[in-house]
Amino acid sequence: MGAIFFFSAVLVFSGCSSSTSERDPNQEENNTTQIQKTETPVFLTELEIEEMYTNPKAFKGKKYEFNAKVFTEPERDSDGVYFQAFADPANSEKNTIIGYPDPNFTVSNGDYIHVVGTVHDEFKGENLFGAKIVAPMILADEITIIDYVTAVAPAIKTVEVNQEIEQHGYIMKLQKIEFAEIETRVYIEITNNSSDTIYFHDFNAKLIQGNRQFETKHNFEADYKEIQSEILPGIKSDGILVFEPIDPAQGDIKLIAEGSSNNWELNFVPFEFVVSIE
């Protein structure tokens, strides 16, 4: 798009403007040692970040550190790589144009990234639907590929549980629970030590806190590992169950999950784990 090509030119210009001047031959030798003062970079505050997306020019030169999701195919030339990303990846908002002066950096559409850079300029244009957009152009100093959890749903509290319940060779282990602002993640491992095929269905699992009941949900963006629904003898399967966000400050939690076997003579009761939240 036009913004990318424009940013490419800006990046080239920025690189060319950093040339050093020749030393004055008349300078005395005892003045060759100089102490250079390095200014502490000024990073945008949370309030300034919101303002910057409506008026990027007002914040030119300020440092910006953020997580984002790339949503265009990167473009490259000999000077760098250029792409667009959402700096609010959870809501697909805060369109940001990013330039990075490393043409060999590997980044792809759909990647989650951590960026440290400088507000360099403002782009005004139209999207595919003809709507006017204003987007900041960030010249990146550092870009790191990160995962969904780090970018979108970091845990604000993690409770290590590591409890096992066994029924007829069917072992269910609750490893840990992670509480994030947008979801709750429950890590489960199932081992089949029986001689029969066993079954697990994530949609039957429930979390209970006080008088509230929480059902499982799917997070298609995260692509978490899923527990296999059919587990053969001698096999282990582990994965993540996702629930609505739960406030750990509201008290202890109970996980109820169901399992069964193709040996219909065996009687299974729900697996119940009580988790103390400290």
WOVENJO-V814947 format. One record per pair of residues at least 6 apart in sequence whose C-alpha atoms are under 7 Angstrom apart, sorted by the first residue. I is the first residue (numbers start at 1). GAP is how many residues later the second one is. D is the distance in Angstrom with one decimal. If there is no record, write none. Layout:
# WOVENJO-V814947
i={I I}
gap={GAP GAP}
d={D D}
This chain:
# WOVENJO-V814947
i={3 4 4 7 12 41 42 42 43 43 43 44 44 44 52 53 53 53 54 56 56 56 57 57 59 60 60 60 61 61 61 62 62 63 63 63 64 64 64 64 65 65 65 66 66 66 66 67 67 67 67 67 68 68 68 68 68 68 68 68 68 69 69 69 69 69 69 69 69 70 70 70 70 70 70 70 71 71 71 71 72 72 72 73 73 73 74 74 74 74 75 75 75 76 76 77 78 79 79 79 80 80 80 80 80 81 81 81 81 81 82 82 82 83 83 83 84 84 84 84 85 85 85 86 86 86 86 86 87 87 87 87 88 89 90 95 96 96 96 97 97 97 97 98 98 98 98 99 99 99 100 100 111 112 112 112 112 112 113 113 113 113 114 114 114 114 115 115 115 115 116 116 116 116 117 117 117 117 117 118 118 118 119 119 119 119 120 120 120 121 121 122 122 122 123 123 123 123 124 124 124 125 125 125 126 126 127 148 153 153 153 154 155 155 155 156 156 157 157 158 158 158 159 159 159 160 160 160 161 161 161 162 162 162 162 163 163 163 164 164 164 164 165 165 165 165 166 167 168 169 169 169 170 170 170 170 171 171 171 172 172 172 173 173 173 174 174 174 175 175 176 176 177 177 177 178 178 178 179 179 179 180 181 182 183 183 183 183 184 184 184 184 184 185 185 185 185 186 186 186 187 187 187 188 188 188 189 189 189 190 190 190 191 191 191 192 192 192 192 192 192 192 193 193 194 195 196 196 196 196 196 197 197 197 197 197 197 198 198 198 198 198 198 199 199 199 199 199 199 200 200 200 200 200 201 202 203 204 204 205 205 205 205 205 206 206 206 206 206 206 206 207 207 207 207 207 207 207 208 208 208 208 209 209 209 209 214 214 215 216 216 216 217 217 218 224 225 225 226 226 226 227 227 227 228 248 251 252 252 252 253 253 253 254 254 254 254 255 255 255 256 256 256 256 257 257 257 258 258 259 259 260}
gap={120 78 79 92 67 22 20 21 19 20 21 18 19 20 7 41 82 83 80 65 66 80 64 65 60 59 60 61 57 58 59 56 57 54 55 56 52 53 54 55 50 51 52 21 48 49 50 20 46 47 48 84 17 18 19 20 21 44 45 46 83 16 17 18 20 41 42 43 44 14 15 16 39 40 41 42 13 14 38 39 11 12 37 10 35 36 7 8 9 34 6 7 8 6 27 26 25 22 23 24 19 20 21 22 23 18 19 20 21 22 16 17 18 14 15 16 11 12 13 14 10 11 12 6 7 8 9 10 6 7 8 9 6 63 62 40 39 40 41 38 39 40 41 39 40 41 42 39 40 41 39 40 34 33 34 35 36 39 30 31 32 33 29 30 31 32 25 27 28 29 24 25 26 27 21 22 23 24 25 20 21 22 17 18 19 20 17 18 19 15 16 13 14 15 11 12 13 14 9 10 11 7 8 9 6 7 6 74 27 28 29 26 23 24 25 23 24 21 22 19 20 21 17 18 19 15 16 17 13 14 15 11 12 13 14 10 11 12 7 8 9 10 6 7 8 106 6 101 26 23 24 25 21 22 23 24 19 20 21 17 18 19 15 16 17 13 14 15 12 13 10 11 8 9 10 6 7 8 6 66 67 65 64 63 59 60 61 62 58 59 60 61 62 55 56 57 58 54 55 56 52 53 54 50 51 52 48 49 50 46 47 48 44 45 46 6 39 40 41 42 43 44 40 41 39 38 36 37 65 66 67 33 34 35 36 64 65 32 33 34 62 63 64 30 31 32 60 61 62 29 30 58 59 60 28 39 13 53 54 10 11 51 52 53 7 8 9 10 49 50 51 6 7 8 46 47 48 49 6 45 46 47 42 43 44 45 29 30 28 25 26 27 25 26 24 16 14 15 12 13 14 10 11 12 9 29 26 23 24 25 21 22 23 18 19 20 21 17 18 19 14 15 16 17 13 14 15 12 13 9 11 8}
d={6.4 6.1 6.8 6.8 6.5 6.5 5.8 5.8 5.8 4.3 5.6 6.4 6.1 5.6 6.3 6.9 6.4 6.5 6.8 6.7 5.5 5.3 5.9 5.8 6.5 4.9 5.4 6.2 5.8 5.4 6.2 5.6 5.7 5.6 4.4 6.4 5.9 5.4 5.7 6.8 5.6 4.4 6.5 6.6 5.9 5.4 6.7 5.9 5.7 4.5 6.2 5.5 5.9 5.2 4.2 6.3 5.6 5.7 5.4 6.5 6.7 5.1 5.2 6.7 5.5 6.2 5.7 4.5 6.2 5.9 4.1 6.5 5.2 5.1 5.4 6.4 6.1 5.4 5.2 5.7 6.0 5.7 5.2 6.7 6.3 5.1 6.4 5.5 4.7 6.5 5.7 5.2 6.4 6.3 6.0 6.4 6.1 5.7 6.6 6.0 6.9 5.4 4.1 4.5 4.0 5.9 5.4 6.5 6.3 5.1 5.7 4.5 6.5 6.0 5.5 6.8 6.8 5.6 4.5 6.0 5.9 5.3 6.6 5.6 5.4 5.3 4.9 6.0 6.6 5.2 6.6 6.6 5.6 6.4 5.8 5.9 5.6 5.6 6.4 6.7 6.2 4.7 6.1 5.8 4.8 6.0 6.7 6.3 5.0 6.0 6.1 5.1 7.0 6.0 5.4 5.9 6.4 6.4 6.5 5.5 4.5 5.2 5.6 5.1 6.4 6.6 6.5 5.8 4.7 6.6 5.8 5.7 5.2 6.6 6.1 5.4 3.9 4.9 6.7 5.5 5.3 6.4 6.8 6.2 4.8 6.6 5.6 5.5 5.9 6.1 5.1 6.0 4.8 5.6 5.7 5.2 6.2 6.7 5.8 4.7 6.6 5.7 5.4 6.7 4.4 5.5 6.8 5.8 5.7 6.7 6.4 5.9 5.6 5.3 4.5 5.8 5.3 6.0 5.2 5.8 4.5 6.2 5.6 5.3 6.5 6.4 4.4 6.6 6.3 5.3 4.9 6.4 5.5 4.3 6.5 5.5 5.3 6.7 6.6 5.6 4.3 6.5 5.7 5.4 6.5 6.9 6.4 6.9 6.7 6.1 4.6 4.5 6.2 5.1 6.1 6.5 5.6 5.1 6.4 6.0 4.6 6.6 5.7 5.1 6.2 6.2 4.9 6.7 5.4 5.8 6.2 5.4 5.7 4.6 6.3 5.8 5.0 6.5 6.5 6.9 6.8 6.5 6.1 5.4 6.7 5.8 4.9 4.0 5.8 5.0 5.9 5.0 6.3 6.3 5.8 4.8 6.5 5.5 5.0 6.4 5.9 4.7 6.5 5.6 5.7 6.2 5.8 4.1 6.7 5.6 5.3 6.1 6.0 4.4 6.6 6.9 6.8 6.8 5.3 5.3 5.5 6.4 6.2 5.5 5.8 5.4 6.9 5.8 6.6 6.4 6.5 6.9 5.8 4.6 5.8 5.8 5.8 6.0 5.3 6.5 5.7 4.2 6.3 5.3 4.7 6.1 5.7 5.2 5.9 4.6 6.5 6.8 5.1 6.9 5.6 6.9 5.9 6.3 6.3 6.8 6.6 5.6 4.3 6.6 6.7 5.6 5.2 6.7 5.9 5.3 6.5 5.8 5.0 6.8 6.7 5.7 4.7 6.4 6.3 5.7 5.1 6.5 6.8 6.3 4.9 6.6 6.5 6.7 6.1 6.6 5.5 4.7 5.6 5.6 6.5 6.4 4.9 6.1 6.9 4.5 5.9 5.6 5.0 4.6 6.1 6.5 6.2 5.8 4.9 5.1 6.0 5.2 6.7 6.8 5.5 4.5 6.0 5.7 5.1 6.5 6.3 5.7 4.7 6.6 5.7 5.2 6.7 4.8 6.0 6.9 7.0 6.3}
